[in-house]
Amino acid sequence: MPHGQENMGSSVPTLEDVAARSGVSTATVSRCLNTPSQVSATTRERVMRAVSDLGYAPNFGARALAAKRTNTFGAIIPTMENAIFARGLQAFQDELGENGVTLLVASSSYSPQQEEEQIRSLVARGADALLLIGQDRTPKTYAFLDKRKIPYVVAWVFDRTNTRPSIGFDNRQAMKALADEVLEMGHRHLGVITAEREGNDRARGRFEGICDAARDHGINPDSLAVEETTYAIDNGAQAFARLMACTPRPTAVLCGNDVFAAGALMMARKMGLRVPEDVSITGFDDIELAEIVTPALTTVHVPHREMGRRAAQKLLSLRAGDDPGPSIELATTIQWRESLGPAPARN
C-alpha cells in the first residue's frame, strides 16, 4: 500500500501524504497550494485531487497545534447583513472572550461551496472549534471535520432526529405556532414571503410549519400564495406587492423574517392598505426593527443571545474532550404587537 494511504482512516493527513498520493515532492505540493501559477495544470489537478481525497488542509499554525490548541474558534454565518446572526455572535464572542478565546468570523453568502472553503481555511489556520449555522451541508464537509477531529456545534436549528451536537430551536414548530394563531383569527387566504429554501433548513422549516398549520385548519397548502426571495427590505416589499396581485388576495402575509415583514409593511403603506384592517403581516426573529416599524410587528421571538452564549459553552466543553451530551432545544415565543388582526370581512 502506498505511503500515506495506510493512515487515512485514523490519522490527520500530512503534506507528505499528499506528495506520496500524487507522486510529486512536498515542495511541489507547497507550490500548488501557495503559488499554483508556478505549477503545470496537469500536476496541479493531480495534487488537488489528492488534497480532496485525503481531506488535507495546510496547517498554518503547526506550532500552536503542537500544543493541541490555538485559543481561536471559527464561526461561519450565512450573511453578515442579518441582525439575528450579529446578536447571537456577540453573545458567543463575549462568552469565548471570558475564556481567553479569539473568534474568527466568515460569511458564506448562502453558498455551500463557499462555506466548505471557509471551513477548510479556518481549520488550516488552526481553529480549535467551529460554530456552524443550520444542518444543511454535504456529507463530504462533515467527513472532513470528523477526519480532522474538529469539534463543532450547529446553531439556529434543533432537530431531535439529528445526532450532531446542536443548540437552537425548532423552526418548523415555532412558525406553526404563529400560523395557528393567524388562522384562529379567521384568515383563510394566506400569503408567504420566504427566504430561498434550498440549502437553508431554517427557511424550509418555517415554510413547512405554515403548511402544517394550514392542513390542521382544513386548508390545502398548495393554495398558499408563496414568494421566495433573498434577504433585503426591498425584496420583501416587492414580494408583498406581487402577493397583493393574487386572486383571491391574501388577508394575512406571513414572512420568514422581520426584514421581509418590514418591507411588506412599507409596501402596504405605499399601496394605501391599512395594517391590520385590510391585511395582517407577521415576521420572525424579533429583532429591534420589529418594534420600531409602524405598526409594530407581531413576530416570533428567538433567544439569540442565550443561543450564542450556550453554543460557546458547549464548544468549550467539546474542546476540553467532554462528552457532547444531548443537543439543546431553546423555546421561542410569539411577540404580540399591532400588525396582526382578525381577517377582514369579505363582501
Secondary structure, 3 states (H helix, E strand, C coil): CCCCCCCCCCCCCCHHHHHHHHCCCHHHHHHHHHCHHHCCHHHHHHHHHHHHHHCCCCCCCHHHHHCCCCCEEEEEECCCCCHHHHHHHHHHHHHHHHCCCEEEEEECCCCHHHHHHHHHHHHHCCCCEEEEECCCCCHHHHHHHHHHCCCEEEECCCCCCCCCCEEECCHHHHHHHHHHHHHHCCCCCEEEEEECCCCCHHHHHHHHHHHHHHHHCCCCHHHCEEEEECCCHHHHHHHHHHHHCCCCCCCEEEECCHHHHHHHHHHHHHCCCCCCCCCEEECCECCCHHHHCCCCCEEEECCHHHHHHHHHHHHHHHHCCCCCCCCEECCCEEECCCCCCCCCCCC
